[in-house]
Amino acid sequence: MTKTELNNQHLDWLEAESIHIIREVVAECENPALLFSGGKDSVVLLALARKAFQLGDRPVHLPFPLVHIDTGHNYPEVIQFRDEQVAKLNARLVVGHVEDSIAKGTVVLRKETDSRNAAQAVTLLETIAENGFDALMGGARRDEEKARAKERIFSFRDEFGQWDPKAQRPELWSLYNAKLHKGENMRVFPISNWTELDIWQYIARENLELPPIYYSHKREVVRRKGLLVPVTPLTPKLPNDVSEVLDVRFRTVGDISCTCPVASTASTALEIIEETAIADISERSATRLDDQASEAAMEKRKKKGIFDRIDSLLCRLCFIEFLENFRLFEPKASSENFREENSMKQRM
């Protein structure tokens, strides 16, 4: 058996596992959807979904919609690619806009240029509620980040959108428990066991299209905290910055305000495979500003769910009700009055 045959056999195993998981989601869940941003992992996930429901030479009809949470700060090349792929597949695309959440007041930013990467959790939960989705398939992988490394393939979220790493369901012998109560939902990661190298080998083998920014191109950047930060209207050059025009590519694609490229001359999938094979740092660690805050930045976001925006309000309401129950609070300042006062402030 040649080295190529061994690599293909490995990819065949991963492909079969992922297709099994996708079919399991459709069989067990009432209203699933697939998260599709146009990034490389979601491109692979969409290709696997197409294979899962391919019937001979007939056009593929996916039994679920595609979902994207648009921060409004995405790279335009990726949004254009997303729309082109959806049109080719004639699929239904549901887009949740962080801008809408900001307009409603459910997301509050200090300034317009703030990263919206964490804020999109609120928009995601609003999109789930509006469409009644009970399961979302995503392209997260265990090798990306520590929090993802400990997360199950079927990852349970409570009614507040929170993930509890200490209360995960066992997944013995590839048996998955998708049972949910009202208000709960599931995140499912069919390519959880894939690595970045596997992804690129599969892209090369299947000849999958990607946004052009995944390949080497010229871009103006500045160096900050060991990262190459692209110079854009959202990430402008600071007075002390020295900009350079370098050959770069993106290993992962996200919000412009927190996603950085890496220096690279790799212009094909095979050249990127060579670079990835010798890389000694994960793609998120090498390119994401939002994960530089602490080693547990992503896990904290997953645990909080929607509480990263409304926890202070809920705590105040609960504390007022506690005082009322023990007659330690004046009736004129009841929780009902607080709610009315807060509602009036929001309308103003």
C-alpha contacts under 8 A as a table, 3 or more apart, distances in Angstrom:
res1	aa1	res2	aa2	distance
1	M	5	E	6.14
1	M	6	L	6.79
2	T	5	E	5.15
2	T	6	L	6.32
3	K	6	L	5.05
3	K	7	N	6.24
4	T	7	N	5.11
4	T	8	N	6.17
5	E	8	N	5.04
5	E	9	Q	6.06
6	L	9	Q	5.06
6	L	10	H	6.26
7	N	10	H	5.15
7	N	11	L	6.30
8	N	11	L	5.01
8	N	12	D	5.95
9	Q	12	D	4.90
9	Q	13	W	6.32
10	H	13	W	5.28
10	H	14	L	6.50
11	L	14	L	5.07
11	L	15	E	5.95
11	L	198	D	7.07
11	L	202	Y	6.85
12	D	15	E	5.01
12	D	16	A	6.07
13	W	16	A	5.21
13	W	17	E	6.27
14	L	17	E	5.19
14	L	18	S	6.20
14	L	191	I	7.74
14	L	193	N	7.54
14	L	194	W	7.01
15	E	18	S	5.19
15	E	19	I	6.14
15	E	48	L	7.01
16	A	19	I	5.20
16	A	20	H	6.15
17	E	20	H	5.13
17	E	21	I	6.34
17	E	190	P	7.64
18	S	21	I	5.09
18	S	22	I	6.25
18	S	48	L	7.07
18	S	190	P	4.73
18	S	191	I	5.89
19	I	22	I	5.11
19	I	23	R	6.18
19	I	48	L	6.12
19	I	49	A	6.74
19	I	51	K	7.41
19	I	52	A	5.31
19	I	190	P	7.56
20	H	23	R	5.24
20	H	24	E	6.08
20	H	52	A	7.80
21	I	24	E	4.91
21	I	25	V	6.28
21	I	190	P	5.68
22	I	25	V	5.20
22	I	26	V	6.55
22	I	49	A	6.67
22	I	52	A	7.18
22	I	137	M	7.87
22	I	190	P	6.47
23	R	26	V	5.18
23	R	27	A	6.15
23	R	52	A	6.75
24	E	27	A	5.03
24	E	28	E	6.03
25	V	28	E	5.32
25	V	29	C	5.62
25	V	32	P	7.13
25	V	135	A	7.58
25	V	178	A	7.89
25	V	188	V	7.86
26	V	29	C	5.62
26	V	30	E	7.44
26	V	32	P	6.69
26	V	63	P	7.61
28	E	178	A	6.49
29	C	32	P	6.11
29	C	134	D	6.71
29	C	135	A	6.68
29	C	178	A	7.08
30	E	134	D	6.80
31	N	64	F	7.40
31	N	132	G	6.95
31	N	133	F	5.09
31	N	134	D	5.63
31	N	135	A	6.79
32	P	64	F	6.03
32	P	65	P	7.78
32	P	133	F	5.63
32	P	134	D	5.84
32	P	135	A	4.58
32	P	136	L	5.74
32	P	137	M	7.57
33	A	64	F	5.13
33	A	65	P	5.17
33	A	66	L	5.76
33	A	67	V	6.59
33	A	133	F	6.82
33	A	135	A	6.41
33	A	136	L	4.99
33	A	137	M	6.27
34	L	46	L	7.93
34	L	64	F	7.07
34	L	65	P	6.44
34	L	66	L	4.84
34	L	67	V	5.91
34	L	136	L	5.54
34	L	137	M	4.65
34	L	138	G	6.32
35	L	42	S	7.03
35	L	66	L	5.74
35	L	67	V	4.69
35	L	68	H	5.75
35	L	136	L	6.52
35	L	137	M	5.89
35	L	138	G	5.20
35	L	139	G	7.56
36	F	39	G	7.56
36	F	42	S	5.26
36	F	43	V	7.35
36	F	46	L	7.52
36	F	66	L	5.89
36	F	67	V	5.73
36	F	68	H	5.49
36	F	82	R	7.67
36	F	138	G	7.65
37	S	42	S	6.38
37	S	67	V	7.82
37	S	68	H	5.47
37	S	69	I	7.65
37	S	78	V	7.67
37	S	79	I	7.68
37	S	82	R	6.46
38	G	42	S	6.18
38	G	43	V	6.14
38	G	78	V	5.73
38	G	79	I	6.92
38	G	81	F	6.28
38	G	82	R	4.66
38	G	210	L	7.59
38	G	211	P	7.32
39	G	42	S	5.47
39	G	43	V	6.14
39	G	78	V	7.14
39	G	210	L	7.36
39	G	211	P	7.45
39	G	252	T	7.20
39	G	253	V	6.00
40	K	43	V	4.98
40	K	44	V	6.33
40	K	199	I	7.82
40	K	210	L	6.41
40	K	252	T	7.59
41	D	44	V	5.19
41	D	45	L	6.17
41	D	139	G	5.16
41	D	140	A	7.45
41	D	199	I	7.05
42	S	45	L	4.79
42	S	46	L	5.98
42	S	138	G	7.05
42	S	139	G	5.26
43	V	46	L	5.14
43	V	47	A	6.23
43	V	208	L	7.68
43	V	209	E	7.98
43	V	210	L	7.42
44	V	47	A	5.04
44	V	48	L	6.24
44	V	199	I	7.17
44	V	202	Y	7.71
44	V	203	I	7.12
44	V	208	L	7.78
45	L	48	L	5.10
45	L	49	A	6.20
45	L	138	G	7.68
45	L	139	G	6.26
45	L	190	P	7.52
45	L	191	I	7.15
46	L	49	A	4.96
46	L	50	R	6.20
47	A	50	R	5.15
47	A	51	K	6.40
48	L	51	K	5.06
48	L	52	A	6.13
49	A	52	A	4.94
49	A	53	F	6.59
49	A	62	L	7.45
50	R	53	F	5.51
50	R	54	Q	5.87
50	R	60	V	6.22
50	R	61	H	7.90
50	R	62	L	6.93
51	K	54	Q	5.05
53	F	60	V	6.61
53	F	61	H	7.22
53	F	62	L	6.81
54	Q	57	D	7.71
54	Q	58	R	7.25
54	Q	59	P	7.57
54	Q	60	V	5.47
54	Q	61	H	7.89
55	L	58	R	5.81
55	L	59	P	7.92
55	L	60	V	7.27
60	V	89	L	7.55
61	H	91	A	7.69
62	L	65	P	7.26
62	L	91	A	7.22
65	P	91	A	6.70
65	P	92	R	5.03
65	P	93	L	5.90
65	P	94	V	6.97
66	L	91	A	7.19
66	L	92	R	6.09
66	L	93	L	4.75
66	L	94	V	6.08
67	V	93	L	5.72
67	V	94	V	4.72
67	V	95	V	5.79
67	V	96	G	7.68
68	H	93	L	7.51
68	H	94	V	6.42
68	H	95	V	4.93
68	H	96	G	6.32
69	I	95	V	5.74
69	I	96	G	4.67
69	I	97	H	5.95
69	I	98	V	7.23
69	I	120	Q	6.62
69	I	123	T	7.00
69	I	124	L	6.32
70	D	73	H	7.63
70	D	74	N	7.10
70	D	95	V	6.62
70	D	96	G	5.99
70	D	97	H	4.94
70	D	98	V	6.24
70	D	120	Q	7.80
71	T	74	N	6.44
71	T	97	H	6.14
71	T	98	V	5.00
71	T	99	E	7.07
71	T	116	R	5.93
71	T	117	N	7.06
71	T	120	Q	6.47
71	T	255	D	6.93
72	G	97	H	7.13
72	G	98	V	6.83
72	G	99	E	6.81
73	H	116	R	7.53
73	H	234	L	7.96
73	H	255	D	5.42
73	H	256	I	5.56
73	H	257	S	7.18
74	N	78	V	7.21
74	N	79	I	7.04
74	N	254	G	6.46
74	N	255	D	5.11
74	N	256	I	5.65
75	Y	78	V	5.51
75	Y	79	I	6.72
75	Y	254	G	7.71
75	Y	255	D	7.36
75	Y	256	I	6.22
76	P	79	I	5.14
76	P	80	Q	6.14
77	E	80	Q	5.25
77	E	81	F	6.19
77	E	211	P	6.23
77	E	212	P	7.17
77	E	213	I	7.29
78	V	81	F	5.03
78	V	82	R	6.08
78	V	211	P	5.60
79	I	82	R	4.99
79	I	83	D	6.31
80	Q	83	D	5.32
80	Q	84	E	6.28
81	F	84	E	5.10
81	F	85	Q	6.22
81	F	210	L	7.51
81	F	211	P	5.86
82	R	85	Q	5.34
82	R	86	V	6.27
83	D	86	V	5.17
83	D	87	A	6.14
84	E	87	A	5.17
84	E	88	K	6.23
85	Q	88	K	5.11
85	Q	89	L	6.28
86	V	89	L	5.23
86	V	90	N	5.89
86	V	91	A	5.46
86	V	92	R	7.38
86	V	93	L	7.04
87	A	90	N	4.90
87	A	91	A	6.76
88	K	91	A	7.99
96	G	100	D	7.91
96	G	123	T	6.23
96	G	124	L	6.78
96	G	127	T	5.87
97	H	100	D	5.37
97	H	101	S	6.93
97	H	123	T	6.74
98	V	101	S	5.04
98	V	102	I	6.26
98	V	107	V	7.70
98	V	116	R	7.61
98	V	119	A	7.26
98	V	120	Q	5.99
98	V	123	T	5.70
99	E	102	I	5.04
99	E	103	A	6.20
100	D	103	A	5.00
100	D	104	K	6.22
101	S	104	K	5.07
101	S	105	G	6.14
101	S	106	T	5.33
101	S	107	V	5.41
101	S	122	V	7.61
101	S	123	T	6.08
102	I	105	G	5.08
102	I	106	T	6.11
102	I	107	V	4.71
102	I	108	V	6.07
102	I	109	L	7.86
103	A	106	T	7.86
104	K	107	V	7.58
105	G	108	V	6.26
105	G	346	Q	7.34
106	T	122	V	7.34
106	T	309	R	7.41
107	V	119	A	6.42
107	V	122	V	7.07
107	V	309	R	6.83
108	V	309	R	7.80
109	L	112	E	6.92
109	L	114	D	6.57
110	R	114	D	6.84
111	K	114	D	5.61
113	T	234	L	5.60
113	T	235	T	7.90
113	T	257	S	7.58
114	D	257	S	7.41
115	S	118	A	7.39
115	S	119	A	7.94
115	S	255	D	7.17
115	S	257	S	5.42
115	S	258	C	6.60
116	R	119	A	4.91
116	R	120	Q	6.22
116	R	255	D	7.03
116	R	257	S	7.97
117	N	120	Q	5.65
117	N	121	A	7.91
117	N	254	G	7.81
117	N	255	D	6.07
117	N	258	C	7.73
117	N	290	D	7.83
118	A	121	A	5.98
118	A	301	R	7.10
119	A	122	V	5.84
119	A	123	T	7.16
120	Q	123	T	4.95
120	Q	124	L	5.98
121	A	124	L	5.03
121	A	125	L	6.34
121	A	305	G	6.87
121	A	306	I	6.68
122	V	125	L	5.28
122	V	126	E	6.28
122	V	305	G	7.79
122	V	306	I	5.62
122	V	309	R	7.73
123	T	126	E	5.00
123	T	127	T	6.09
124	L	127	T	5.05
124	L	128	I	6.19
125	L	128	I	4.98
125	L	129	A	6.19
125	L	161	G	6.91
125	L	306	I	7.57
126	E	129	A	5.11
126	E	130	E	6.08
127	T	130	E	5.13
127	T	131	N	6.14
128	I	131	N	5.43
128	I	132	G	5.60
128	I	133	F	5.07
128	I	134	D	7.51
129	A	132	G	5.14
129	A	133	F	6.93
133	F	136	L	7.17
133	F	185	N	7.50
134	D	184	E	7.19
134	D	185	N	4.67
134	D	186	M	6.17
135	A	185	N	5.64
135	A	186	M	4.52
135	A	187	R	5.68
135	A	188	V	6.95
136	L	186	M	6.36
136	L	187	R	4.98
136	L	188	V	6.05
137	M	187	R	5.89
137	M	188	V	4.58
137	M	189	F	5.74
137	M	190	P	7.12
138	G	187	R	7.03
138	G	188	V	6.15
138	G	189	F	5.21
138	G	190	P	7.31
139	G	189	F	5.92
139	G	190	P	7.08
139	G	191	I	6.14
139	G	192	S	7.37
140	A	144	E	7.60
140	A	148	R	7.19
140	A	189	F	5.94
140	A	191	I	6.88
140	A	192	S	5.98
141	R	144	E	5.74
141	R	148	R	6.53
141	R	149	A	7.44
141	R	189	F	7.27
141	R	191	I	6.04
141	R	192	S	4.04
141	R	193	N	6.29
141	R	194	W	6.21
141	R	195	T	6.85
142	R	145	E	6.58
142	R	146	K	7.57
142	R	148	R	4.89
142	R	149	A	3.98
142	R	150	K	7.27
142	R	151	E	7.49
142	R	192	S	5.37
142	R	193	N	6.26
142	R	194	W	7.48
142	R	195	T	7.58
143	D	146	K	7.73
143	D	148	R	7.40
143	D	149	A	6.15
143	D	193	N	7.93
143	D	194	W	7.64
143	D	195	T	5.82
143	D	196	E	7.49
143	D	282	S	7.28
144	E	148	R	6.80
144	E	149	A	7.42
144	E	195	T	7.90
144	E	196	E	7.91
144	E	282	S	5.92
144	E	283	E	6.50
144	E	284	R	6.14
145	E	148	R	5.38
145	E	149	A	6.19
145	E	282	S	7.43
145	E	284	R	6.85
145	E	285	S	7.68
145	E	298	M	7.98
146	K	149	A	4.98
146	K	150	K	6.83
146	K	295	E	7.93
146	K	296	A	7.48
146	K	299	E	7.89
147	A	150	K	5.69
147	A	151	E	6.63
147	A	296	A	7.11
147	A	298	M	6.35
147	A	299	E	4.96
148	R	151	E	5.08
148	R	299	E	7.92
150	K	165	P	7.46
151	E	155	S	6.62
151	E	165	P	6.98
151	E	168	Q	7.88
152	R	155	S	5.32
152	R	168	Q	7.03
152	R	169	R	7.56
152	R	171	E	7.58
152	R	189	F	7.99
153	I	187	R	7.91
153	I	188	V	5.48
153	I	189	F	4.96
153	I	190	P	6.60
153	I	192	S	6.34
154	F	169	R	8.00
154	F	176	Y	6.73
154	F	177	N	7.36
154	F	178	A	7.11
154	F	186	M	6.60
154	F	187	R	6.03
154	F	188	V	4.62
154	F	189	F	6.70
155	S	163	W	7.59
155	S	168	Q	7.18
155	S	169	R	7.90
155	S	186	M	5.70
155	S	187	R	5.01
155	S	188	V	5.97
155	S	189	F	7.95
156	F	163	W	6.50
156	F	168	Q	7.14
156	F	169	R	7.88
156	F	184	E	7.80
156	F	185	N	6.43
156	F	186	M	4.78
156	F	187	R	6.41
157	R	160	F	7.50
157	R	161	G	5.08
157	R	162	Q	5.19
157	R	163	W	5.11
157	R	164	D	7.80
157	R	184	E	5.96
157	R	185	N	5.37
157	R	186	M	5.70
157	R	187	R	7.31
158	D	161	G	5.24
158	D	162	Q	5.45
158	D	163	W	6.94
158	D	183	G	7.35
158	D	184	E	4.84
158	D	185	N	6.72
159	E	162	Q	7.43
159	E	182	K	7.82
159	E	183	G	4.81
159	E	184	E	4.59
159	E	185	N	7.44
160	F	184	E	7.85
160	F	305	G	6.21
160	F	306	I	6.17
160	F	307	F	7.58
161	G	184	E	7.47
161	G	185	N	7.65
161	G	304	K	7.80
161	G	305	G	4.55
161	G	306	I	6.12
162	Q	302	K	6.36
162	Q	303	K	5.14
162	Q	304	K	5.61
162	Q	305	G	4.19
162	Q	306	I	7.27
163	W	302	K	5.67
163	W	303	K	4.83
163	W	304	K	7.49
163	W	305	G	7.00
164	D	167	A	5.49
164	D	168	Q	6.88
164	D	303	K	6.03
165	P	168	Q	5.85
165	P	303	K	7.92
169	R	177	N	7.22
170	P	176	Y	7.86
171	E	174	S	5.81
171	E	175	L	5.45
171	E	176	Y	5.63
171	E	177	N	7.70
172	L	175	L	5.71
172	L	176	Y	7.94
178	A	186	M	7.29
180	L	184	E	5.87
180	L	185	N	6.57
180	L	186	M	7.92
181	H	184	E	5.64
189	F	192	S	5.26
190	P	193	N	7.89
191	I	194	W	5.34
194	W	198	D	5.78
194	W	199	I	6.77
195	T	198	D	5.02
195	T	199	I	6.32
196	E	199	I	5.09
196	E	200	W	6.45
196	E	276	T	7.38
196	E	283	E	7.93
197	L	200	W	5.27
197	L	201	Q	6.15
197	L	273	I	6.35
197	L	276	T	6.01
197	L	277	A	6.55
198	D	201	Q	5.08
198	D	202	Y	6.07
199	I	202	Y	5.19
199	I	203	I	6.16
200	W	203	I	4.91
200	W	204	A	6.14
200	W	269	A	6.43
200	W	270	L	7.98
200	W	272	I	7.39
200	W	273	I	6.09
201	Q	204	A	5.13
201	Q	205	R	6.08
201	Q	269	A	7.70
201	Q	270	L	7.77
201	Q	273	I	6.71
202	Y	205	R	4.97
202	Y	206	E	5.89
202	Y	207	N	8.00
203	I	206	E	5.35
203	I	207	N	5.54
203	I	208	L	5.06
203	I	209	E	7.86
203	I	269	A	7.14
204	A	207	N	5.02
204	A	208	L	6.88
204	A	269	A	5.60
204	A	270	L	6.68
210	L	214	Y	6.97
211	P	214	Y	6.11
212	P	215	Y	5.73
213	I	216	S	7.01
213	I	217	H	7.01
213	I	249	R	5.91
213	I	250	F	6.06
214	Y	249	R	5.27
214	Y	250	F	4.87
214	Y	251	R	6.40
214	Y	252	T	7.78
215	Y	248	V	7.70
215	Y	249	R	5.09
215	Y	250	F	7.10
215	Y	266	A	6.25
215	Y	267	S	4.88
215	Y	268	T	6.68
216	S	247	D	5.93
216	S	248	V	5.12
216	S	249	R	4.63
216	S	264	S	5.95
216	S	265	T	5.19
216	S	266	A	5.41
216	S	267	S	5.02
217	H	246	L	7.98
217	H	247	D	5.33
217	H	248	V	5.58
217	H	249	R	6.37
217	H	265	T	7.74
218	K	245	V	6.30
218	K	246	L	5.51
218	K	247	D	4.75
218	K	248	V	6.30
219	R	230	P	7.07
219	R	245	V	5.30
219	R	246	L	5.71
219	R	247	D	6.65
219	R	248	V	6.69
220	E	230	P	6.00
220	E	231	V	5.75
220	E	243	S	6.41
220	E	244	E	5.46
220	E	245	V	4.25
220	E	246	L	6.51
221	V	228	L	5.79
221	V	229	V	5.26
221	V	230	P	4.29
221	V	231	V	5.30
221	V	243	S	5.49
221	V	244	E	5.44
221	V	245	V	6.23
221	V	246	L	7.21
222	V	228	L	5.65
222	V	229	V	5.26
222	V	230	P	6.50
222	V	231	V	6.91
222	V	237	K	7.19
222	V	241	D	6.33
222	V	242	V	6.04
222	V	243	S	4.68
222	V	244	E	6.30
223	R	226	G	6.34
223	R	227	L	5.67
223	R	228	L	4.84
223	R	229	V	6.11
223	R	241	D	7.58
223	R	242	V	7.70
223	R	243	S	7.72
224	R	227	L	5.31
224	R	228	L	6.48
224	R	229	V	6.66
227	L	260	C	6.77
227	L	261	P	7.99
227	L	262	V	7.80
227	L	286	A	7.25
227	L	287	T	6.82
228	L	260	C	5.78
228	L	261	P	6.11
228	L	262	V	6.57
228	L	263	A	7.98
229	V	235	T	7.54
229	V	259	T	7.73
229	V	260	C	5.27
229	V	261	P	7.16
230	P	235	T	6.85
230	P	260	C	6.47
230	P	261	P	7.37
231	V	234	L	7.98
231	V	235	T	5.57
231	V	236	P	5.25
231	V	237	K	6.02
231	V	243	S	7.94
232	T	235	T	4.90
232	T	236	P	5.33
233	P	236	P	5.40
234	L	256	I	7.20
234	L	257	S	6.15
235	T	256	I	7.73
235	T	257	S	6.04
237	K	241	D	5.93
237	K	242	V	7.85
237	K	243	S	7.33
238	L	241	D	5.19
246	L	263	A	6.99
247	D	263	A	5.88
247	D	264	S	5.73
247	D	265	T	5.94
248	V	261	P	5.94
248	V	262	V	5.35
248	V	263	A	4.31
248	V	264	S	4.76
248	V	265	T	6.73
249	R	261	P	5.31
249	R	262	V	5.65
249	R	263	A	6.56
249	R	264	S	5.94
249	R	265	T	7.83
249	R	266	A	7.79
250	F	253	V	6.45
250	F	260	C	6.88
250	F	261	P	4.38
250	F	262	V	6.18
250	F	287	T	7.90
251	R	261	P	6.74
251	R	262	V	7.20
251	R	283	E	5.89
251	R	287	T	7.28
252	T	259	T	7.46
252	T	283	E	6.52
252	T	284	R	7.08
252	T	287	T	7.21
253	V	259	T	6.40
254	G	258	C	7.29
254	G	259	T	5.71
255	D	258	C	5.68
255	D	259	T	5.97
256	I	259	T	5.48
256	I	260	C	7.86
258	C	288	R	5.62
258	C	289	L	4.74
258	C	290	D	5.74
259	T	287	T	5.74
259	T	288	R	4.92
259	T	289	L	6.36
260	C	287	T	4.65
260	C	288	R	6.16
260	C	289	L	7.44
261	P	287	T	6.12
262	V	286	A	7.61
262	V	287	T	7.07
266	A	269	A	7.79
266	A	271	E	5.11
266	A	272	I	5.49
266	A	275	E	7.81
267	S	271	E	6.63
267	S	272	I	7.38
268	T	271	E	5.27
268	T	272	I	6.33
269	A	272	I	5.05
269	A	273	I	6.16
270	L	273	I	5.01
270	L	274	E	6.52
271	E	274	E	5.18
271	E	275	E	6.53
272	I	275	E	5.02
272	I	276	T	5.99
273	I	276	T	5.05
273	I	277	A	6.03
274	E	277	A	5.31
274	E	278	I	6.97
275	E	278	I	5.69
275	E	279	A	6.28
276	T	279	A	5.02
279	A	282	S	7.64
281	I	285	S	6.53
281	I	286	A	6.35
282	S	285	S	5.32
282	S	286	A	6.17
283	E	286	A	5.13
283	E	287	T	6.07
284	R	287	T	5.21
284	R	288	R	5.16
284	R	291	D	7.30
285	S	288	R	6.07
285	S	291	D	6.94
285	S	292	Q	7.37
288	R	291	D	5.64
288	R	292	Q	6.90
289	L	292	Q	5.22
289	L	293	A	7.55
290	D	293	A	6.29
290	D	297	A	7.48
291	D	294	S	6.44
291	D	295	E	7.07
291	D	296	A	7.86
291	D	297	A	5.49
291	D	298	M	6.54
292	Q	295	E	7.09
292	Q	297	A	7.56
293	A	297	A	6.30
294	S	297	A	5.19
296	A	299	E	5.28
296	A	300	K	6.19
297	A	300	K	5.38
297	A	301	R	6.55
298	M	301	R	5.13
298	M	302	K	6.31
299	E	302	K	5.07
299	E	303	K	6.14
300	K	303	K	5.17
300	K	304	K	6.22
301	R	304	K	5.31
301	R	305	G	6.57
301	R	308	D	7.48
302	K	305	G	5.67
304	K	307	F	5.10
304	K	308	D	5.67
305	G	308	D	6.67
306	I	309	R	6.02
306	I	310	I	6.73
306	I	311	D	7.95
307	F	310	I	5.00
307	F	311	D	4.56
308	D	311	D	6.25
309	R	312	S	7.75
310	I	313	L	5.41
310	I	314	L	6.26
311	D	314	L	5.15
311	D	315	C	6.04
312	S	315	C	5.17
312	S	316	R	6.28
313	L	316	R	5.24
313	L	317	L	6.32
314	L	317	L	5.13
314	L	318	C	6.13
315	C	318	C	5.15
315	C	319	F	6.06
316	R	319	F	5.13
316	R	320	I	6.20
317	L	320	I	5.23
317	L	321	E	6.27
317	L	335	S	6.17
317	L	338	F	7.87
318	C	321	E	5.14
318	C	322	F	6.12
319	F	322	F	4.98
319	F	323	L	6.31
320	I	323	L	5.15
320	I	324	E	6.21
320	I	329	F	7.42
320	I	334	S	7.04
320	I	335	S	5.88
321	E	324	E	4.97
321	E	325	N	6.15
321	E	334	S	7.76
321	E	335	S	6.32
322	F	325	N	5.23
322	F	326	F	6.59
323	L	326	F	5.30
323	L	327	R	6.06
323	L	328	L	4.89
323	L	329	F	5.36
324	E	327	R	4.86
324	E	328	L	5.88
324	E	329	F	5.20
324	E	330	E	7.65
324	E	331	P	7.73
324	E	334	S	7.32
325	N	328	L	7.66
326	F	329	F	7.94
327	R	330	E	7.59
329	F	333	A	7.23
329	F	334	S	7.42
330	E	333	A	5.70
330	E	334	S	6.95
331	P	334	S	5.23
332	K	337	N	7.42
333	A	337	N	5.97
333	A	338	F	6.83
334	S	337	N	5.24
334	S	338	F	6.35
335	S	338	F	4.84
335	S	339	R	6.07
336	E	339	R	5.09
336	E	340	E	6.24
337	N	340	E	5.05
337	N	341	E	6.00
338	F	341	E	5.02
338	F	342	N	5.99
339	R	342	N	5.10
339	R	343	S	6.03
340	E	343	S	5.04
340	E	344	M	6.19
341	E	344	M	5.17
341	E	345	K	6.32
342	N	345	K	5.10
342	N	346	Q	6.32
343	S	346	Q	5.16
343	S	347	R	6.34
344	M	347	R	5.13
344	M	348	M	6.22
345	K	348	M	5.07
